[in-house]
Amino acid sequence: MKLTLLGAAAYFLLGVCQAQADDRPNILFIFTDDQDSRLNSIDYMPNVQKHLVQQGTTYRNHYVTTAVCCPSRVSLLRCQYAHNTNITHVMPPFGGYERFNKIGLGEENLPVWMQRAGYYTHFIGKLMNGYEITNYNNPIPRGFDYQEQLVDPFTYIYDRPVFSINGEKPVFYKDQYQTDVIHAKAVRALKNQENTDKPFFLWVAPMAPHSNFAFEEGPGIVTTPPISAARHAHLFKDVKVPRTPNFNPAVPTKTASFWKQLQQADEATVEQFDEVHRARLRALQAVDEMVGSLIDELDKQGKLDNTYIIYSSDNGYHIGQHRAYPGKTGNSEEDINVPFIVRGPGIAKGAVSDVISAHHDIGPTLLALAQASDRLPSWVDGGVIPLTEELRSHPKPAAKESFGVEFWMEAPFADIVGPQLSGVNSYKTLRVISEHHNYKYTVWCTGEHEFFDLTSDPYELHNDYENLDPQLASRLDALLLVLKSCRAGTCRDPWSALHPNEFNVQSLSDALDAKFDGHYEQFRSVSFNECLLYQDESNEQPIFGEHFKDNVTTKANIAHEYTPSAQMGTLTQNSWWQKVFQPLTQARQQLYKHDAVTKTRSPFNNKEIKAMLNLVPEPAALPGQTRLGDDVETFAQPVPQELLDQKVDWVHYGFYTRFGN
């Protein structure tokens, strides 16, 4: 439903009055790394169950749109799809912290907007790949009044936690367990806010349950299952990966691109899968303890009832589903469906919601909860998730039934164990979830297609593309055409682009009316010119505006035909086109293709790299026998200057690139 201008103005004025009353809620955002939704890890977290699931609402249709850490985290920060952030990889030249800043994304993002809205902003944990000992203060991440960032190359090493505090020289916490250090810092952050009236936005981002990195002289970097705190090492000895129908199937269930190379795992490999699952559950126990402590501290201060607590993860995870070895980066539900649990004022307790949302909707929603939607730029792709009764009438709602999932990379390495696959993992996926439809439609760069009806086939066992009804296929392909390159409002309301003069078409059900068959028969099908490891809009055809088979729809024609809706405000027809569907400029494309971070490849051998890493010493025994308290900083020691002076290109030695990507 489109609000009138009067309604939007009333909503804005309400936010102004509430902000002046200085009773805005606090926001605590807990954000794990690689935590699944579909493998039931939340079931093994008693504090999350007690304080969040039972006291809040679980949103079971929350998704990521690029299922790997750096692109997903930047989508959340910028409230945009990866095709608009141009962060599409975990390393240079197409991803990482240096690129994030080089193309200006660090200047405008969620923490910056929360800070401008008058919130005290605090970050603890992992921000993104590539924030490392060579660039920890160049630049210091913007938008945080106080920050304690995990620093690469130690981010993925559980027993050697290294942090930079406010961009200062990194310190390590000798013989401590990383999640325990984050736990103690997060509790201290809340205590520091106890006697202030200013609302806070505290973002806590533990690395668990991501796999653990190690570096050996022979093979170089290797990954192991996550390491738990010593006090949790005995848990879950008999737990197994859920034996769902898509777990290690006898018959292949996914065959596009590299998937056809995967063989059914033998018994020994399945036992490895189970141990990976158990290790992940153990690693999450320290996170669960932290959740309990943070809520206890808020309750002690009397702030719990005026605090929104959000729990989520940067992407999902698979272990054996569709024969895949442990990892992410796919378009299966295990990889893209993530936990999203919310507790706070006006949130139903013990409820489960089927509302559709994605990570690019989190920022607009938090700003709306903070009564600061006026701080949200017009160019964001996300909208407001209707968490509360008040947010249901927000003038910029999240997309109601559809979103895209996208990826551009080489075939993934297994995260921990498994074969190296050949091929390319580049695809565009459409997801439609509504009362009447539950579809997944994918176009791969190889020319292969997938279609799953998840109502009848919830585990994606049967690719039914060959039997897809042509009428439905035409609508799904057209919807994917819009979402693969959408901007701003068309990401939230793609039907306004497909039916610019038909305002009663607001859903797939509406578009399936037979009177539109002729309209959709004109559309060219979505396809790739070739398989690339990076985003190039000209490679992903057709470009919207040149999408009719007879090429009648030109840029000029579509701008002339379109009548801006009230939601588009006062944009002219030309500016609507420019802002929403203009392809990347030639200069920006060239930057994206060829701009690598300038760093000389390191002339070190593996023995020397291992020696450098060992300048931050390994613990004598498994850390985490007991939890840390207020004395956490007594364990901090400066990272040796010798290590800081060596400008090592950690990517060259396999960090971020060898596993899990």
Secondary structure as UniProt FT lines:
FT   HELIX           5..20
FT   TURN            21..22
FT   STRAND          26..32
FT   TURN            38..39
FT   HELIX           41..44
FT   HELIX           46..47
FT   HELIX           48..53
FT   TURN            54..55
FT   STRAND          57..63
FT   HELIX           69..78
FT   HELIX           82..85
FT   TURN            92..94
FT   HELIX           97..102
FT   TURN            103..104
FT   HELIX           105..107
FT   HELIX           110..116
FT   TURN            117..118
FT   STRAND          120..125
FT   TURN            129..130
FT   TURN            133..139
FT   TURN            142..143
FT   STRAND          146..150
FT   TURN            155..156
FT   TURN            158..159
FT   STRAND          162..165
FT   TURN            166..167
FT   STRAND          171..173
FT   TURN            174..175
FT   HELIX           178..192
FT   TURN            193..195
FT   STRAND          200..205
FT   TURN            208..209
FT   STRAND          212..216
FT   TURN            217..219
FT   STRAND          220..224
FT   HELIX           230..232
FT   TURN            233..234
FT   TURN            237..238
FT   TURN            245..246
FT   HELIX           257..261
FT   HELIX           267..301
FT   HELIX           304..306
FT   STRAND          307..313
FT   TURN            322..323
FT   HELIX           333..336
FT   STRAND          340..343
FT   TURN            345..346
FT   TURN            349..350
FT   STRAND          351..358
FT   HELIX           359..361
FT   HELIX           362..369
FT   TURN            370..371
FT   HELIX           373..375
FT   TURN            378..379
FT   HELIX           390..393
FT   STRAND          402..407
FT   STRAND          427..433
FT   STRAND          438..444
FT   TURN            445..446
FT   STRAND          449..453
FT   TURN            454..456
FT   TURN            458..459
FT   HELIX           465..467
FT   HELIX           470..483
FT   HELIX           489..492
FT   HELIX           495..498
FT   TURN            500..501
FT   TURN            503..504
FT   HELIX           508..511
FT   HELIX           514..516
FT   HELIX           517..521
FT   STRAND          527..528
FT   HELIX           537..539
FT   STRAND          540..541
FT   TURN            544..545
FT   TURN            549..550
FT   HELIX           555..561
FT   HELIX           566..568
FT   TURN            569..570
FT   HELIX           573..581
FT   HELIX           586..594
FT   HELIX           606..613
FT   TURN            614..615
FT   TURN            630..631
FT   HELIX           632..635
FT   STRAND          636..638
FT   HELIX           641..645
FT   HELIX           650..653
FT   TURN            654..657
//
